[in-house]
Amino acid sequence: MWHNCFNSDPVWLDLSGGGILTRARPLGLHRSLVAILGLSVMIARQIPAKLVETIAPSERQNKGVLMTRILLLGLDPETVDFSDPALPPGMSAEKVYAGVAVALKQFTDHGWESDVCYIRPDETAGPAVERQLHSTNYDCVVVGGGVRLPPRNLALFEVVIDAIRKAAPSAAIAFNSRPDDSADAAARWVAAGSRPA
């Protein structure tokens, strides 16, 4: 079972056995499917990992800690036509996943929490965005280039922006040009003090 947006409680996995924890999210009802750093689906039995802890979404609020939270929003890489000349040359689904991993690491390096929401270019996009934005408060939503760059995605881009405006009116909206420059896009807004009070 695969969900477009990761909305299960986060878990921490010890992938190395050396006590270094990696944030992951179970996908759907099957606890054996996890999204490592929100970037790819893996079968847990294929990962030499130990489930360390489940963290409730409200835990950071209960401790009185306010951390910046970023949502990286993009097309499901498996649905992208990478031959479109509006997209950066040489891109592929694998490069998108790798770029998302870089972005998530950069978000963490900035001290930000982050989630990834992959949408499909169809009528499910708007509701998926709204559902994800209602799941927690985001300070900034970074919209991926695959959503906004191809001219044929104009209607989809409008739906996404409208869904963000409705579901998270106080969140800043930023745009990346590639997945690996998403932290730079978010930093333009987070550094500008766009965090809601």
PyMOL commands that set and color helices and strands:
alter all, ss='L'
color gray80, all
select helices_A, chain A and resi 44-46+59-62+77-79+93-109+125-135+145-148+151-167+179-190
alter helices_A, ss='H'
color red, helices_A
select strands_A, chain A and resi 11-14+21-27+30-36+40-43+50-54+69-75+113-119+140-143+172-175
alter strands_A, ss='S'
color yellow, strands_A
deselect
rebuild
show_as cartoon
